[in-house]
Amino acid sequence: MLPALILLVVLALFGLPLFAVLGAVSLLYAHHGGLDPALLIIELNRLATSPNLTTIPLFTFAGVVLASGGAPQRLIRLFNALLGWLPGGLAIVAIAACAFFTSFSGASGVTILALGGLLYPVLNKVHYPERFNLGLLTTSGSLGLLFPPSLAILLYGIVSGVNIDQLFLAGILPGTVLMFMLGIYSAIMGRRFNVRHHAFAWHVALRAVRSAFGDILLPILIIVGIFGGYVTVSEAAACTALYVLVLEALVHKSISLRQQLTELLADTAVLVGSILIILGVAMGLTNLMIDAQLPMTLLAWMQESVDSQLKFLIVLNLFLLAVGAMMDIFSATVVIVPLLLPLAQRFGVDPVHLGIIFLANLEIGYSTPPVGINLFIASQRFEKPVLSLFRATLPFLGLMLTWLMVVTYVPELSLWWR
């Protein structure tokens, strides 16, 4: 079995699709362990019948429509008018705009492609150092991961069985703390390099608010609708998809449904299909591991090696940082979360808090080699070597690691709503 696994890893490094690798590993594991491969199909059927599964394509479609309809440009104008007067100036604008947009685009790299190209030349123009700009925009590609309606939160909720409404609430405060930390660092850098920032102008701000009013109203409607008990998460996703179509096609008239709807649906299908096929195969592999009692083996090892919640959390973060550097967030969620849940419950870690710790680690993993997707997308977008981009992200990763420690060891940040 080992030679076959090594061959699959090598093929994966040379571009074999991840779902094919996971599927092959699952079949090998089933054959080696004498398990029935039908367990893979059972898990696919369970995934297909999940009541929250429809939220993924609907929210993804909303993000695709917003990206095509000019939302990135409107958001930059808005945050520049509202926040551009601060000492950090345009860097704080970039943080706010990227976090807002990533919550809808699902941290799939769309933020770097859509906003990075707009912000990079402007940041250079106001005399921020190029290295700072590259680091900021590369790490900002996953900043909104903890804000509703993040696809990562939806996926964690589906896999773990944790209430998605509670996860949405739990991510708001930790995500805001990270934005403040990055904003303070940007303000310090702005003062250090004498970066220009404009004076606040009411008429400019009002014009920008008027232009982007439909965009900033959307997350408010989602939060009020879900947490006010007016709609379920699935209904909120359907309403969001309809809302953005009306907003872009009829209000802003930035897209033509007759000419572009098929293209938008095709782009959504590619994004969603790549997620769901990995999700289905990876959940099947997880099912085989559970059937082989791997979680029980890990629990027994933990009980022998770890004797306190503090030690467990330290080991957990080291493990998840390694996972984030090796796997994409969707694969990691469906493979790792079912194995972690019984361990976390054994050491008294709340499943909601575990979800925020898990996603915070994976958010950092987006910018760490060898699989950090932000590094590769930014390398393509800004035409810079991956190693140079990684060096540029180091100060931001240092701040994010500090933030991770706070999120991990201060559970009240995630459970403030209880």
C-alpha positions as CSV (number, residue, x, y, z in Angstrom):
1,M,0.0,0.0,0.0
2,L,2.8,2.4,0.8
3,P,4.3,2.5,-2.7
4,A,0.9,3.2,-4.1
5,L,0.4,6.1,-1.7
6,I,3.8,7.5,-2.6
7,L,2.9,7.3,-6.3
8,L,-0.4,9.1,-5.6
9,V,1.4,11.9,-3.7
10,V,3.9,12.3,-6.5
11,L,1.1,12.5,-9.1
12,A,-0.7,15.0,-7.0
13,L,2.4,17.2,-7.0
14,F,2.4,17.0,-10.8
15,G,-1.2,18.1,-11.0
16,L,-3.4,15.1,-10.6
17,P,-6.8,16.5,-9.4
18,L,-7.3,16.3,-5.6
19,F,-10.6,14.5,-5.8
20,A,-8.9,11.7,-7.9
21,V,-6.1,11.4,-5.3
22,L,-8.6,11.2,-2.4
23,G,-10.8,8.8,-4.2
24,A,-7.9,6.5,-5.0
25,V,-6.6,6.7,-1.4
26,S,-10.1,5.8,-0.2
27,L,-10.3,2.7,-2.4
28,L,-6.8,1.7,-1.4
29,Y,-7.6,2.1,2.3
30,A,-10.9,0.2,1.9
31,H,-9.1,-2.7,0.1
32,H,-6.2,-2.8,2.6
33,G,-8.5,-2.7,5.7
34,G,-11.0,-5.2,4.3
35,L,-13.8,-2.6,4.3
36,D,-16.7,-2.3,1.9
37,P,-16.1,0.4,-0.7
38,A,-19.8,1.0,-0.6
39,L,-19.2,3.2,2.4
40,L,-18.0,5.8,0.0
41,I,-21.3,5.9,-1.8
42,I,-23.2,6.0,1.5
43,E,-21.4,9.1,2.5
44,L,-22.0,10.7,-0.9
45,N,-25.7,10.0,-0.5
46,R,-25.7,11.6,3.0
47,L,-24.0,14.7,1.6
48,A,-26.6,15.0,-1.2
49,T,-29.4,14.9,1.4
50,S,-27.9,17.5,3.7
51,P,-30.5,20.2,4.2
52,N,-27.9,23.0,4.2
53,L,-26.1,21.8,1.0
54,T,-28.0,24.3,-1.2
55,T,-26.4,27.2,0.7
56,I,-23.0,26.6,-0.9
57,P,-24.0,27.0,-4.6
58,L,-26.4,29.9,-3.8
59,F,-23.9,32.0,-1.8
60,T,-21.2,31.1,-4.4
61,F,-23.4,32.4,-7.2
62,A,-24.0,35.6,-5.2
63,G,-20.3,36.1,-4.9
64,V,-19.7,35.5,-8.6
65,V,-22.5,38.0,-9.6
66,L,-21.1,40.7,-7.2
67,A,-17.6,40.2,-8.6
68,S,-18.9,40.6,-12.2
69,G,-21.2,43.5,-11.4
70,G,-18.7,46.0,-10.2
71,A,-19.1,45.5,-6.4
72,P,-15.3,45.5,-5.9
73,Q,-15.0,49.0,-7.3
74,R,-18.0,50.3,-5.4
75,L,-16.6,48.9,-2.1
76,I,-13.2,50.4,-2.6
77,R,-14.8,53.9,-3.3
78,L,-17.0,53.4,-0.2
79,F,-14.3,52.4,2.2
80,N,-11.9,54.9,0.8
81,A,-14.4,57.7,1.4
82,L,-15.2,56.5,5.0
83,L,-11.8,55.3,6.1
84,G,-9.2,56.8,3.8
85,W,-8.6,59.8,6.2
86,L,-7.2,57.5,8.9
87,P,-3.4,57.3,9.4
88,G,-3.3,53.9,7.7
89,G,-5.2,55.4,4.8
90,L,-5.6,53.1,1.9
91,A,-4.2,50.0,3.6
92,I,-7.1,50.1,6.1
93,V,-9.4,50.5,3.1
94,A,-7.9,47.4,1.6
95,I,-8.4,45.4,4.8
96,A,-12.0,46.4,5.1
97,A,-12.9,45.9,1.4
98,C,-11.2,42.5,1.2
99,A,-12.8,41.2,4.4
100,F,-16.2,42.3,3.2
101,F,-15.8,40.8,-0.2
102,T,-14.2,37.5,0.9
103,S,-17.2,36.7,3.2
104,F,-19.2,36.4,-0.1
105,S,-16.6,35.0,-2.4
106,G,-15.6,32.2,0.0
107,A,-11.8,33.0,0.1
108,S,-11.4,31.1,-3.2
109,G,-8.9,33.6,-4.5
110,V,-11.5,35.8,-6.1
111,T,-10.7,38.6,-3.7
112,I,-7.1,38.8,-4.7
113,L,-8.0,38.7,-8.4
114,A,-10.9,41.1,-8.1
115,L,-9.6,43.6,-5.5
116,G,-5.8,43.0,-5.6
117,G,-5.5,44.3,-9.2
118,L,-7.4,47.5,-8.3
119,L,-5.6,48.2,-5.0
120,Y,-2.0,47.2,-5.7
121,P,-1.2,50.1,-8.1
122,V,-3.0,52.6,-5.8
123,L,-1.1,51.5,-2.7
124,N,2.2,51.8,-4.6
125,K,1.1,55.3,-5.8
126,V,0.6,56.6,-2.2
127,H,4.2,55.4,-1.3
128,Y,3.5,52.3,0.7
129,P,6.5,49.9,0.3
130,E,5.9,47.3,-2.4
131,R,6.8,44.5,0.0
132,F,4.2,45.7,2.4
133,N,1.6,46.0,-0.3
134,L,2.2,42.5,-1.6
135,G,2.0,41.0,2.0
136,L,-1.2,42.9,2.8
137,L,-3.0,41.9,-0.4
138,T,-1.9,38.3,-0.3
139,T,-3.0,37.7,3.3
140,S,-6.2,39.8,2.8
141,G,-7.4,37.2,0.4
142,S,-8.8,35.2,3.3
143,L,-9.6,37.9,5.8
144,G,-13.4,37.6,5.7
145,L,-13.4,33.8,6.4
146,L,-15.1,34.2,9.8
147,F,-17.8,36.6,8.7
148,P,-21.3,35.4,7.5
149,P,-22.1,34.1,5.0
150,S,-18.6,32.5,4.7
151,L,-18.6,29.2,2.8
152,A,-16.0,27.9,5.2
153,I,-18.4,28.3,8.1
154,L,-21.2,26.7,6.2
155,L,-19.0,23.7,5.3
156,Y,-17.8,23.3,8.9
157,G,-21.4,23.4,10.1
158,I,-22.5,20.8,7.6
159,V,-19.6,18.4,8.4
160,S,-19.7,18.8,12.2
161,G,-23.4,19.1,12.7
162,V,-22.9,22.3,14.7
163,N,-25.6,25.0,14.4
164,I,-24.6,27.3,11.5
165,D,-26.4,30.3,13.1
166,Q,-24.2,29.9,16.2
167,L,-21.1,29.7,14.1
168,F,-22.0,32.9,12.2
169,L,-22.3,34.7,15.6
170,A,-19.1,33.2,17.0
171,G,-17.0,34.4,14.1
172,I,-18.0,38.1,14.2
173,L,-15.9,39.2,17.2
174,P,-12.7,37.2,16.4
175,G,-12.8,38.4,12.8
176,T,-13.2,42.0,13.9
177,V,-10.3,41.7,16.3
178,L,-8.0,40.5,13.5
179,M,-9.1,43.5,11.3
180,F,-8.3,45.9,14.1
181,M,-4.9,44.3,14.7
182,L,-4.0,44.6,11.0
183,G,-5.4,48.1,10.8
184,I,-3.2,49.3,13.7
185,Y,-0.2,47.8,12.1
186,S,-1.1,49.5,8.8
187,A,-1.5,52.8,10.6
188,I,2.0,52.4,12.1
189,M,3.5,51.7,8.7
190,G,1.6,54.6,7.2
191,R,3.1,57.0,9.7
192,R,6.6,55.4,9.3
193,F,6.6,56.0,5.5
194,N,4.7,59.3,5.5
195,V,1.9,57.8,3.4
196,R,-0.5,60.4,2.1
197,H,-4.1,60.2,3.3
198,H,-7.0,62.5,2.3
199,A,-9.2,64.6,4.5
200,F,-12.7,63.4,5.2
201,A,-15.4,64.9,2.9
202,W,-19.0,64.5,3.7
203,H,-20.2,64.9,0.1
204,V,-17.8,62.3,-1.2
205,A,-18.8,59.9,1.6
206,L,-22.5,60.3,1.0
207,R,-22.0,59.8,-2.7
208,A,-20.0,56.6,-2.1
209,V,-22.6,55.3,0.4
210,R,-25.4,56.0,-2.1
211,S,-23.6,54.1,-4.8
212,A,-22.7,51.1,-2.6
213,F,-25.9,51.2,-0.4
214,G,-27.2,47.9,-1.9
215,D,-23.9,46.2,-1.3
216,I,-23.6,47.2,2.4
217,L,-27.3,46.5,3.0
218,L,-26.9,42.8,2.0
219,P,-24.9,41.5,5.0
220,I,-27.2,43.5,7.3
221,L,-30.3,41.8,5.8
222,I,-28.6,38.4,6.1
223,I,-27.7,38.8,9.7
224,V,-31.1,40.3,10.7
225,G,-33.0,37.6,8.7
226,I,-31.1,34.6,10.1
227,F,-30.7,35.8,13.7
228,G,-34.1,37.5,13.9
229,G,-35.7,34.1,13.1
230,Y,-37.3,35.4,9.8
231,V,-35.5,32.9,7.5
232,T,-33.3,29.8,7.7
233,V,-29.8,29.7,6.4
234,S,-31.0,28.0,3.2
235,E,-33.7,30.6,2.7
236,A,-31.2,33.4,3.3
237,A,-29.0,31.9,0.6
238,A,-31.8,31.9,-1.9
239,C,-32.8,35.4,-1.0
240,T,-29.2,36.6,-1.3
241,A,-28.9,35.1,-4.8
242,L,-32.1,36.8,-6.0
243,Y,-31.1,40.1,-4.3
244,V,-27.8,40.3,-6.0
245,L,-29.3,39.5,-9.4
246,V,-31.9,42.4,-9.0
247,L,-29.2,44.7,-7.6
248,E,-26.7,44.2,-10.5
249,A,-29.1,43.7,-13.4
250,L,-31.9,46.1,-12.6
251,V,-30.5,48.7,-10.1
252,H,-26.9,49.2,-11.2
253,K,-27.5,47.6,-14.7
254,S,-23.9,46.4,-14.7
255,I,-24.7,42.9,-16.0
256,S,-27.1,41.7,-18.7
257,L,-29.1,38.6,-17.7
258,R,-29.8,37.8,-21.3
259,Q,-26.1,37.9,-22.3
260,Q,-24.2,37.0,-19.1
261,L,-26.5,34.7,-17.0
262,T,-25.2,31.5,-18.7
263,E,-21.6,32.6,-18.2
264,L,-22.2,33.5,-14.5
265,L,-23.9,30.1,-13.9
266,A,-21.0,28.3,-15.6
267,D,-18.5,30.1,-13.4
268,T,-20.5,29.2,-10.3
269,A,-20.8,25.6,-11.5
270,V,-17.0,25.3,-11.8
271,L,-16.4,26.7,-8.3
272,V,-19.1,24.7,-6.7
273,G,-18.4,21.5,-8.6
274,S,-14.7,21.6,-7.5
275,I,-15.8,22.0,-3.9
276,L,-18.6,19.3,-3.9
277,I,-16.6,16.6,-5.6
278,I,-13.7,17.0,-3.2
279,L,-16.2,17.2,-0.3
280,G,-18.0,14.0,-1.3
281,V,-14.9,11.9,-1.8
282,A,-13.1,13.3,1.3
283,M,-16.2,12.6,3.4
284,G,-16.2,9.1,2.1
285,L,-12.6,8.7,3.2
286,T,-13.4,10.1,6.6
287,N,-16.3,7.5,6.9
288,L,-13.8,4.7,6.2
289,M,-11.4,6.1,8.9
290,I,-14.3,6.2,11.4
291,D,-15.3,2.7,10.5
292,A,-11.7,1.6,11.1
293,Q,-11.9,3.3,14.5
294,L,-9.1,5.8,13.8
295,P,-10.8,8.5,16.0
296,M,-10.8,6.0,18.9
297,T,-7.1,5.3,18.3
298,L,-6.3,9.0,18.3
299,L,-8.4,9.5,21.4
300,A,-6.5,6.8,23.2
301,W,-3.2,8.3,22.2
302,M,-4.3,11.8,23.4
303,Q,-5.5,10.4,26.7
304,E,-2.0,8.9,27.2
305,S,0.0,11.9,26.0
306,V,-2.1,14.9,26.9
307,D,-3.6,15.4,30.4
308,S,-5.1,18.9,30.2
309,Q,-7.1,21.2,28.0
310,L,-4.2,23.7,27.7
311,K,-1.9,21.0,26.3
312,F,-4.6,19.7,24.0
313,L,-5.1,23.2,22.5
314,I,-1.3,23.7,22.0
315,V,-1.1,20.3,20.2
316,L,-4.3,21.2,18.3
317,N,-2.9,24.5,16.9
318,L,0.5,22.9,15.9
319,F,-1.4,20.1,14.1
320,L,-3.8,22.5,12.4
321,L,-1.1,24.9,11.3
322,A,0.6,21.9,9.6
323,V,-2.7,20.8,8.1
324,G,-3.3,24.3,6.8
325,A,0.1,24.3,5.1
326,M,-0.6,21.0,3.4
327,M,-4.3,20.9,2.5
328,D,-6.9,23.3,1.1
329,I,-9.6,24.4,3.6
330,F,-12.4,22.4,2.1
331,S,-10.5,19.1,2.1
332,A,-9.2,19.8,5.5
333,T,-12.6,20.5,6.9
334,V,-14.2,17.3,5.7
335,V,-11.3,15.0,6.5
336,I,-10.0,16.5,9.8
337,V,-13.1,17.9,11.6
338,P,-14.9,14.5,12.2
339,L,-11.6,13.2,13.8
340,L,-11.2,16.3,16.0
341,L,-14.7,16.5,17.4
342,P,-14.6,13.6,19.8
343,L,-11.1,14.6,21.0
344,A,-12.3,18.2,21.6
345,Q,-15.3,17.0,23.5
346,R,-13.0,14.7,25.7
347,F,-11.0,17.8,26.7
348,G,-14.1,20.1,27.2
349,V,-13.6,22.3,24.2
350,D,-16.9,23.7,22.9
351,P,-17.7,22.6,19.3
352,V,-18.4,26.1,18.3
353,H,-15.2,27.4,19.8
354,L,-13.4,24.5,18.1
355,G,-14.9,25.6,14.7
356,I,-13.4,29.1,15.1
357,I,-10.0,27.8,16.2
358,F,-10.1,25.4,13.2
359,L,-11.0,28.1,10.7
360,A,-8.5,30.6,12.2
361,N,-5.7,28.1,11.6
362,L,-6.8,27.4,8.1
363,E,-7.1,31.1,7.4
364,I,-3.4,31.4,8.2
365,G,-2.7,28.3,6.1
366,Y,-4.0,30.2,3.0
367,S,-0.7,32.1,3.0
368,T,1.8,29.4,4.0
369,P,3.6,27.1,1.7
370,P,3.6,24.5,0.2
371,V,-0.2,24.7,-0.6
372,G,-1.1,28.2,0.4
373,I,-3.5,29.1,-2.3
374,N,-3.2,32.9,-1.7
375,L,0.5,32.7,-2.5
376,F,-0.1,31.1,-5.9
377,I,-3.0,33.3,-6.9
378,A,-1.1,36.4,-5.8
379,S,2.0,35.2,-7.7
380,Q,-0.1,34.9,-10.9
381,R,-1.9,38.2,-10.3
382,F,1.1,40.4,-9.3
383,E,3.7,38.4,-11.4
384,K,6.0,37.9,-8.4
385,P,7.8,34.7,-7.2
386,V,6.0,32.7,-4.5
387,L,9.0,32.9,-2.2
388,S,9.1,36.7,-2.5
389,L,5.4,36.8,-1.6
390,F,5.8,34.5,1.4
391,R,8.6,36.8,2.7
392,A,6.3,39.7,2.3
393,T,3.5,38.1,4.3
394,L,5.7,37.2,7.3
395,P,4.9,40.4,9.4
396,F,1.2,39.8,8.7
397,L,1.5,36.1,9.5
398,G,3.2,37.0,12.8
399,L,0.2,39.2,13.7
400,M,-2.2,36.5,12.7
401,L,-0.4,33.9,14.8
402,T,-0.7,36.3,17.8
403,W,-4.4,36.6,17.0
404,L,-4.7,32.8,16.8
405,M,-3.3,32.5,20.4
406,V,-5.9,35.0,21.6
407,V,-8.8,33.3,19.9
408,T,-7.7,29.9,21.2
409,Y,-7.1,30.8,24.8
410,V,-9.9,33.4,25.2
411,P,-13.0,31.3,24.3
412,E,-15.2,34.3,25.4
413,L,-14.3,35.9,22.0
414,S,-16.1,33.1,20.2
415,L,-18.8,32.5,22.8
416,W,-19.7,36.1,23.6
417,W,-23.3,35.6,22.5
418,R,-24.1,33.0,25.1
